[in-house]
Amino acid sequence: MSATEYLIDTNILIYHTRGSEESISFMTSILSQKTFNISVITKIEFLGWDKHTPDGVEKCKRLLELVMNHDPASTLVSLSFMFFFVNFVSFVVKYFL
């Protein structure tokens, strides 16, 4: 019987970085079993979330490192997409806000 696989949503990652015990327990379980994935869009949303604390940013980076190590085939695409997104947001902030 194969393990259940999960596609993790941005909210679960945010709850995890904010210290939700239920979310931490869930994420710890699936991280150890490597039965998950996170979409490129979720990675971008998670990195771009505007309510990160300094500690939350560090947790975010560590979680994404685990995910990128788990799914190396998508790492280059993910990094390219995140680079584009960060540059786009910087452009919008600079010229429109």
GISULVEN-V320310 format. One record per pair of residues at least 24 apart in sequence whose ideal C-beta (glycine too) atoms are under 10 Angstrom apart, sorted by the first residue. I is the first residue (numbers start at 1). J is the second residue. Records with the same first field share a line. If there is no record, write none. Layout:
I->J + J
This chain:
2->35
3->30 + 33 + 34 + 35 + 36
4->30 + 33 + 35 + 36
5->30 + 33 + 34 + 35 + 36 + 37
6->30 + 33 + 35 + 36 + 37 + 38
7->36 + 37 + 38 + 39 + 42
8->36 + 37 + 38 + 39 + 42 + 43 + 46 + 63 + 67
9->38 + 39 + 41 + 42 + 45 + 46
10->38 + 39 + 41 + 42 + 43 + 44 + 45 + 46 + 47 + 48 + 49
11->42 + 45 + 46
12->36 + 38 + 42 + 46
13->38 + 42 + 43 + 45 + 46 + 47 + 49 + 56 + 59 + 60 + 63 + 64 + 67
14->45 + 46 + 49 + 51 + 52 + 56 + 60
16->46 + 56 + 59 + 60 + 63
17->46 + 49 + 51 + 52 + 53 + 55 + 56 + 57 + 58 + 59 + 60 + 62 + 63
18->51 + 52 + 53 + 55 + 56 + 59
19->55 + 56 + 59
27->63 + 66
31->63 + 66 + 67 + 70
34->66 + 69 + 70 + 71
35->70
36->66 + 67 + 70 + 71
37->67 + 70 + 71 + 74
38->63 + 64 + 66 + 67 + 68 + 70 + 71 + 74 + 78
39->74 + 78
40->74 + 77 + 78 + 79 + 80 + 81 + 82 + 85
41->81 + 85
42->67
43->67 + 68 + 74 + 78 + 79 + 81 + 82 + 85
44->78 + 81 + 82 + 84 + 85 + 86 + 89
45->85
46->82
47->82 + 85 + 86 + 89
48->82 + 85 + 86 + 88 + 89
